[in-house]
Amino acid sequence: MKVTLLGTGTSHGIPMIGCHCDVCASKDPRDKRLRSSIFIETTETNILIDTTPDFRQQALKANIKRIDAILYTHAHKDHLAGLDDIKPFNYILKKAIPIYAEQNVINTIENEFDYAFKIPDNSVPKLILNPITPDKTFEIGTIKIIPIRMMHGNLPVLGFRIGDFAYLTDFKTIEQNELQKVMGVKTLIIEALRLKPHPSHQSFKEALEIIKVINPQSAILTHISHKLGKHCEIKEFSPPQIRAGYDNEMLNIPES
């Protein structure tokens, strides 16, 4: 299984509009962070997690040719707003793309992209909406997916586990029974927004505490703001098995 980090930034992205800090002004391409999303590929199935406002740019950069399904963590705009840009994949595949999300996210899609369900032609994205819940494992093609309930401040959101890999972003807390679902993963992508605590996101220190409990072979940080520092600086203060991810990085995950 191959996982591509399409974006590793926050809702603002890096550089942030109007900011001239050292991180936003950095010339290191690893410090140019689009909004957070990943793309999962196996020999038979391709899954996108979240459609950010940068999705068109991300898809072109990663040379994505096929999407078999889309998973959503939650309905905030930095994870949903690029949904209209899946239309070319409808043309290529000549079919609708299945969406897997909690009912509240589906409700948002039906409201904010209502034209997709009203206009009967190829000018709109073609979607098949599939509600999921955190208490039920499901499959997409050959991929078994375990949803993980987390809390993004007061908002319930989902992380996902696939085999020995897990993706946990945009959350502040996770209950012990949900954390148990992640135990045993070898590769973990986890949010680390900044050094100081935040009311609805994991700080670097909080992410380290979660990583210590899960104890993966490697942990990759995502949803990084300019307040965490430059890529090279994050490397200096991170433990050996923990590092910052960067946009368009590809991870090879052995299928369990």
N, C-alpha and C positions, 0 to 999 in steps of 0.2 A: 504494500500500500504506500502511496506517495501523498504527502500533505504539503500543499503550497500555502505559505502565509501571504495572502493577497494584500493585506494591510495590517499594520501593527500599532496604529495610532489611536488617539482618542477621538471624540466627536469633533474636536477642533482640527485635528490633523497637525502634522509638523512639516513645514513651518506653519505656525498659527498666523492668521491674517493680522497684520499690524504689529507683530512682535519682532523685536530685533535682538533677542537674547542670544547667547552663544550657541545654544542648541538650535534655535530656528535659523540662525545664520551659518550653521555648520556646512562645510563643503563635503563632508562624508555622506555618500549616498545612503548609508544605513540609517542616517538621521532624517531622511525624507520619508515620513510615515503617513500613509493613507489610512482611512478608517478601517477598523478591525473586521477581518473576514478570513476564512480559509477555504481551500478547495481540496477535496479528497478524491483520489483516483485509485481504483483497483483495476485488475485486468478486465473486469466486466461492468463496473458501475462507477459513475462520477457524481459526486455530491457537493453542492455549494452550501456553505453555512453563512447565511445573511447576505443581503444585497445592499451594500453601502451606497452612499451618494457617489462614490468613486468607482462603482462596479464596472462601467464601460471601460475606463482606463485600466483597471485591474485585469479585466478579461483579455484585453489586447496585449498587455504587458506579459501575462502568463501564457498567452497563446492557447486559451481555452477553446476547444473545438466542440465539446458536447457536454451538456448538463442533463443528467437523468432525474435529478430531484433537488429541491432546495429545502434546507432546514432553517428554522428561525429560532434564535435565542430569546428575542423579545421584539417589541414593536417600536422602539425608539427610532427616530429618523436616521441616525447614523448607522443603523443596521437594516433599515427597510427601504429607504427612499429610492434606491436604484432599481427597484423591481421592474419598472417599465423597460429597462434596457435588456431584459431577457428575450425581447421579441425576435432578434436575429436567430436565437436558438430554436424558437418555434419554427422559423422558416427552414432552418437547416434540417431539423429532425422531422418536420412536417407533423407535429403533434403538440398537444398541450404538455406543460411541465408540471409534475406533481409538487405541491407545497405541503410540508409537514410542519405544523405549528400548533401551539395551544389555541383554544377557542377564542380567547381575547385578542390574540394576534390575527387570527382569521377574520374576526369582526372588523378589525382596523383595516385589513386589506380590502375587505368588501366595501368599506366606507370610503377610504381614501383612493382606491383604484376602482371605483364603481363602474367606470366606463369599460373596464375589461370584461364585465359580465353583461353589458347592455348592447355593445356594438358588435354585430355579427360579421366582422371581416378581419383581415390580417393586419389592420392598423393598430391593434391593441394586443397586449400580452395574453396568451392563452394559458390558463391555470386550472389545475385540479386541486381543490382544497381538501386536505386530510387532517382532521384534528387529532392531536396526540395529548397524552397526559403523562406526568412524571412517574406514575406508578405502573406503567405498562411498556415493556420492551417491544420494539417493532422492527421490521426488516424492510430494506429498500434493495431490491435485487438480491445480491449475495451478502449484503452488509447488515449485520445485526447491530441495532442501535439502542443503547440504554440511556434514557433521559435522566438528568440529574437536577433536582429542584434546588435552586439557590435564591437568595434574596438580594435584589439590587436596591438597597434602601428599603422602601416599603413595597417595591414592585417584585412579584414573583417572576423569575426568569429560569431559563433552562441552560444547563451545560449538557455535553454529550460524551458518552464513552463508546468507543468502537474497538473491540479487542483489547490490546495492551496500550491503547492511546486514548487520551481524554482531552477535551477542550473546555476550559472554564474561563469565561470572560464576563465582564460587567456584573460583578457581584460584590457584596460586602460580607455576607454571612452564609454559612451552609450548616445545616443540622447534621448531627453525628450519623443518623441513619442514612442520610444521603451521601455523606462522605464515605461511608462504607462501600458504596457502589463504585467508588473510584480507587479503592485500595487494590494494589497489585499491578497498576498500570506501569509500563516501563518508560513511556514518553508522555509528558504532561505539558500542555500549553495553558498558561494561567496568567490572568491579569495582574499587573503591578503598576498602578497609575502613577504614583509619585512617592516621595520619601515621607511626607507628612500624611497623617490620617485624613480620610475623606469620608463624608457621611454615607455614601452609597457605593464606593469602590474600594477594592483592596489596595492598600499601600504596599510598598516594597516589603516592609517588615511583616505585615500580615500574610503576604504571599509566601514568604520564607517559612512562616509557621505552618501553613497548609502543606507546603512542599515537604517539610520535615516529617509530618504525619503520614503522608502518602508514600514518601520515600521512593520516587521513581528513579530510574537510571539517569534520566536527563529531564530537566525542566526548562522550558523556553518561555520567557516573559513576553506578554503582548499588552495591547491597550495602554501603551506608554505615552505619557505626556512630556512636554518639554521640561517639566519640573522634576523629572527623574534624572535627567542629565543626558550627555552625549552617549552614543553607543560605546565608545572607548572608555568612558568614565564608569558606565554601569559594569563593564567587564572587570574593572579594577576592584570594585567593592562587592562583587558577587562571589559566592562559593564556587568551587570548581565545576560542580555538576549543574550549575544554574547560569543561564546566560540570557541576554536580550535577543529576541528574534528580530528579523528585519524584513522589509517588504520584498516579496518574490523569492524568499528563501524556500528551498525544497527539502523536506525531511523524508527519508526512507524509513518506513515503519514495517517491521516484519509482521506478517499476518499471523495471528495466533490461531 
